[in-house]
Amino acid sequence: MRVLIAVTHLLGAGHLTRAAALARSFAAAGHEAMLISGGDPAPLVRLDGVRLVQLPPLRIVGTAFATLLKPDGEPADAVWLAHRRTLMIEALETFAPDAVLTELFPFGRRALAAEFLALVEAAHARVPRPLVLASVRDILVAATRPERIAQAHARVATLYDAVLVHGDPALVPLEASWPLDAATAGTLRYTGYVDEGTRPAPAADRAGILVAAGSGPAGLLVLRTAADAARQRPDLGWRILAGHGVPEAALRVIGLGLPDGVLGRARADYRTLLAGSAVSVSQCGYNTATDLLATGTPAILVPFEAGGETEQRLRAEHLAAHGLARVLPEAELSTQALLQAVEAQRAAPRPGSHGFDLGGAVRSVEIVAALHADRRGGRRVPAADMISVIGDSDPAQTSPIQHVRDGGAPSDRAGATRPLSRAGEGWGEGREVSGSSTDVTRSQAAPHLAAHSSWHVLHQALDAASACGRTLPFLWRDDDTVTATPALDRLLALAEPHNAPLLLAAIPAGIEPALGRRLETAPEVSVAVHGLAHRNHAPPDMKAAEFGPGRPLSALVADAAAGLRIARERVPESHLLPVFVPPWNRLAPALASALPELGYRGLSAVPGAPIPNLRRIDATLDPIDWRGSRALRDPEAMLAALADDIARRPERPIVLLTHHLGQDEAVWSFIGRLLAVVLKHPAIERLHPRRAFDRAAMDRRGTPPHHPDLQSAGTV
């Protein structure tokens, strides 16, 4: 298994340290690991057996996370940032990972959303698609604006297969720092704390005060105060370690008047020094807390709180609540207060055994390997009965891309979406297949209609329909839209010259503002409601479904109503149609009957029975082989089936179903050729979604008042 971890540390090196520890753990387990680092190089971070890709680094001043700077202190311009994105995508394409982990994003690093989303989108576009996982510490800093929290949840729901939480909920559950919704909570996988160091043997006699304040300048206040305390009480035996990110000039000033050996730089043997110290004085970053849990050293914690930071204070308070530390708030820090705290800790009983999980590195590898094995086990296969197998698709767990741009929203990307509530589960029609060379060759066959080719057979079927005076309605539905992406641009560019009637099924929970802006330039495109969050709620023994019969009807109705309400809030009124498109094309019959009362006028799934007061136009042609390669289905067999269906079921419309976020080149090529052949034929009538789902077209008492040929009876 190949695992790619992307991290950019901006304030200290804690994020990089943890990400590197994870990468080393994957490498130690026999996997290939690549670490993409976007912050300043950190000399003490070990990369044993790990391939490092160092991006042009970024840094910040203080806690100004929105102001990204180059190493020379100048603002990071568009060229600098674009180069970083290019290097990330190149690394992804070269390494071809089976799993991609984004450190902290989408819960943080909003200033770097463009590059993280570019990486995730590129991962979703690969065939087979790698797992996409978020890697977060035990405590997050929740945004003050609710819409940003909702945006993070939407991105998880639409782009990520799971969220690895590197902590122990017995000490701090993630909801203590972040307001989780039910969907996001279902994606969490607690790993335990990622223990960066070795476990030194307990020292027979602990002595001295060890002070450390992170790797950067954020700990200057602690360093200065500790230096003053050391000058007043040298008898306590002080050792003060400054991070390599602390400027040399500042360090010289701090060290004035201190004996040699008291003040120095951070050391690789810090864990051993800590195990032998009587008292530790430090901030309370993730790695510091892990060091303290591993050594049991009595601690005084001065959590970093500048710029509204809450992470360290919350962690420190939880440690103190278990008798593992004493908290000295930054606002109360003074030389005298520090000395009093030191004396109190020296006299206090030593912390006992805590029992918190420090096996996060190994456990993370196990979780990712299990998710990967689960997906490779072939549980995600879509349904059948369509020309291409649409309906019963059971990507069992595949998922749409899961939103990508600013907030989330899915698309099909094998296994993801879906907010992956269970390991390996996903959305809709998966896309993790790799296309075979045979498929590509067939799809790129000569554009001419050879005498005995299936394209010729299709053309003959269309000619026969035209000769009989029949017209065949054609509609194009594309699932899992959530935001503006290059893939969406490609879809719209393909539809425009053919004047193809396009209905985008958008996942309400993942819809981002960028989608509305993009639709302003595509006035003819319509949008349907693709469930709520494209999350699998089916029991383990049933096929994936968000609105299947395994849930109470009240829950189904509530979610369907919420989907329409959210879509109305996020999609321009001129584009939105009250048409329900259930993820995985599955829905409970009782819900289908209730849709008109919720305000829906249409339904599009796989061919099924008419619903009174609801226009039903179901998909019939899906070019992806969900049950096999997940690449392009055999074009000859598919076209022959389509031609046969036109001849035997002339009353049924041709409804093409695609997934722009999960298609390989062979599928794109096939779609382009199909549009060129079909939409140029006089037998084809373009069925615009707004006309198809107007109020007059709704089915009544099971019999459509007009357009009887729109009622699909089955799948090819």
Disulfide bonds with the S-S distance in Angstrom:
none
